[in-house]
Amino acid sequence: NYISNNIVYILENEEIILSILKEIKNGATPVHTSYNVTLDMWAEFIEYLDDIKYITEVTIYWFGDDDEYYDERVHSVDLRKAKLTPFGESFLAEQMN
Protein backbone atom coordinates (compact mmCIF):
# COMPACT_ATOMS: atom_id res chain seq x y z
CA ASN A 1 0.00 0.00 0.00
CA TYR A 2 2.95 2.33 0.68
CA ILE A 3 4.10 1.95 -2.94
CA SER A 4 0.63 2.55 -4.38
CA ASN A 5 0.27 5.68 -2.22
CA ASN A 6 3.63 6.89 -3.56
CA ILE A 7 2.55 6.30 -7.14
CA VAL A 8 -0.68 8.24 -6.59
CA TYR A 9 1.25 11.10 -4.96
CA ILE A 10 3.71 11.24 -7.86
CA LEU A 11 0.96 11.16 -10.48
CA GLU A 12 -1.07 13.87 -8.75
CA ASN A 13 1.97 16.14 -8.46
CA GLU A 14 4.05 14.95 -11.40
CA GLU A 15 4.61 18.35 -13.02
CA ILE A 16 5.87 19.95 -9.82
CA ILE A 17 8.02 16.96 -8.87
CA LEU A 18 9.65 16.79 -12.32
CA SER A 19 10.24 20.53 -12.34
CA ILE A 20 11.87 20.44 -8.88
CA LEU A 21 14.11 17.54 -9.94
CA LYS A 22 15.06 19.33 -13.19
CA GLU A 23 15.95 22.53 -11.34
CA ILE A 24 18.17 20.67 -8.87
CA LYS A 25 19.81 18.68 -11.69
CA ASN A 26 20.57 21.94 -13.51
CA GLY A 27 22.20 23.44 -10.42
CA ALA A 28 19.36 25.83 -9.59
CA THR A 29 17.81 26.20 -6.14
CA PRO A 30 14.03 25.80 -6.45
CA VAL A 31 11.83 27.97 -4.23
CA HIS A 32 8.21 27.47 -3.21
CA THR A 33 7.05 30.84 -4.54
CA SER A 34 7.86 29.70 -8.10
CA TYR A 35 5.31 26.91 -7.69
CA ASN A 36 2.59 28.94 -5.99
CA VAL A 37 2.43 26.62 -2.97
CA THR A 38 2.62 27.35 0.75
CA LEU A 39 5.87 26.78 2.60
CA ASP A 40 4.24 23.89 4.51
CA MET A 41 3.17 22.24 1.25
CA TRP A 42 6.64 22.88 -0.22
CA ALA A 43 8.27 21.19 2.77
CA GLU A 44 5.99 18.18 2.23
CA PHE A 45 7.11 17.90 -1.44
CA ILE A 46 10.78 18.19 -0.50
CA GLU A 47 10.48 15.82 2.45
CA TYR A 48 8.71 13.31 0.20
CA LEU A 49 11.44 13.51 -2.47
CA ASP A 50 14.05 13.05 0.25
CA ASP A 51 12.14 10.13 1.83
CA ILE A 52 11.91 8.22 -1.46
CA LYS A 53 15.60 8.93 -2.07
CA TYR A 54 15.26 11.06 -5.23
CA ILE A 55 17.20 13.93 -3.64
CA THR A 56 19.72 14.33 -0.84
CA GLU A 57 21.42 17.12 1.16
CA VAL A 58 18.10 18.75 2.09
CA THR A 59 17.42 20.61 5.33
CA ILE A 60 13.94 21.50 6.56
CA TYR A 61 13.74 23.81 9.55
CA TRP A 62 10.60 23.25 11.62
CA PHE A 63 9.19 25.49 14.32
CA GLY A 64 9.39 23.86 17.74
CA ASP A 65 6.28 23.18 19.81
CA ASP A 66 7.08 26.11 22.07
CA ASP A 67 7.47 28.64 19.23
CA GLU A 68 4.90 31.39 18.92
CA TYR A 69 4.12 30.76 15.24
CA TYR A 70 1.18 28.38 15.41
CA ASP A 71 -0.09 29.12 11.90
CA GLU A 72 3.07 27.79 10.20
CA ARG A 73 4.84 24.50 10.90
CA VAL A 74 7.84 25.15 8.66
CA HIS A 75 10.38 27.89 9.22
CA SER A 76 12.37 27.34 5.99
CA VAL A 77 13.58 24.79 3.48
CA ASP A 78 17.26 24.83 2.52
CA LEU A 79 18.02 23.34 -0.89
CA ARG A 80 21.33 25.11 -1.55
CA LYS A 81 23.26 21.82 -1.29
CA ALA A 82 20.49 19.60 -2.72
CA LYS A 83 21.53 16.96 -5.22
CA LEU A 84 19.75 14.28 -7.19
CA THR A 85 20.56 10.74 -6.17
CA PRO A 86 21.28 8.13 -8.86
CA PHE A 87 17.70 6.92 -8.24
CA GLY A 88 16.36 10.47 -8.77
CA GLU A 89 18.49 10.87 -11.92
CA SER A 90 17.12 7.60 -13.25
CA PHE A 91 13.50 8.56 -12.49
CA LEU A 92 13.95 11.95 -14.19
CA ALA A 93 15.56 10.36 -17.27
CA GLU A 94 12.68 7.85 -17.57
CA GLN A 95 10.09 10.63 -17.34
CA MET A 96 11.81 12.78 -19.94
CA ASN A 97 11.68 10.05 -22.61
N, C-alpha and C positions, 0 to 999 in steps of 0.2 A: 504493500500500500504506500510505503514511503516513496518508492520509485514512481508510481503512478501519480502521486501528488506532485512530485518534482516535474514530471512531464507536463502536467496541467499548468503548473506555475510558469514554466518556460514558454509554453504555447500562448498563454494569456498575455505574457509580457515580452514576447520574443523580440519585437523591434527595439525596445529599450535595452534589453540584455545584450543584443548583438551590437548595438551602438556603443554601449559602455565598454564592451570587450574590444571593439575596434579602436576606440579612443586610447585605451590603455596600451594596446599593441603598437599604436602609432606614436607613443610617447607623450600623449596629452594627458592632462589630469581632468577627468570628467567632474562636473559639478551639478548638483541637483536642480539648480535654477534653469539649466539648459533643457531639462526634461519636464519642467512644470510639475514637479512633485514636491511634497513636503519633505523636510529633513528626516522626519521619522520614517516615511515611506522609502526615501533614498537609502537610509541605513539598513532597512529590511532587504532591499535589492542587493546592496553590497555585502551584507552579512550572508545572504543566500549564496551569492557567487563565491564567497570565501568558503562557506560550509561545504559546497559541492566540489570544491577544489579547482575552480576555473581561474581564480586569481589568488594572489598571495601578497604579503607585505601591506596589509590593510589595517588601519587603526580606527576604531569607532569609540568616540568619547561619550559616555552616558552620564546623565545627571545622577547623582546619588540620591538615595531615599530622603535624605535630610536637606536637599537643596530646595530653594524656594520656588523653582520653576516647575510647577505641577502640570502646566499645559504642554510642555515638550519633554520627551524622554531622552532625546539625543542632543548633545551639546555640539558635536561636529564629527565629520567623517574625513579622515586624512588618507588621501590616495596618492600623495606625492611619490611614494616609493612603490606603488602598486605595480605588479607584473602579472602577465598571464602565465599560468602553469602550462606544461606540455599538454595536459588534458584540456585546458581552456583553448590553447592554440588549435588543437585537433578539432574541438567542437566548432570553433569559429570557421576553420577551413572547410569543414563539412557543410556548414550553413551557407557559405559563400558560393558553393558550386551549384 
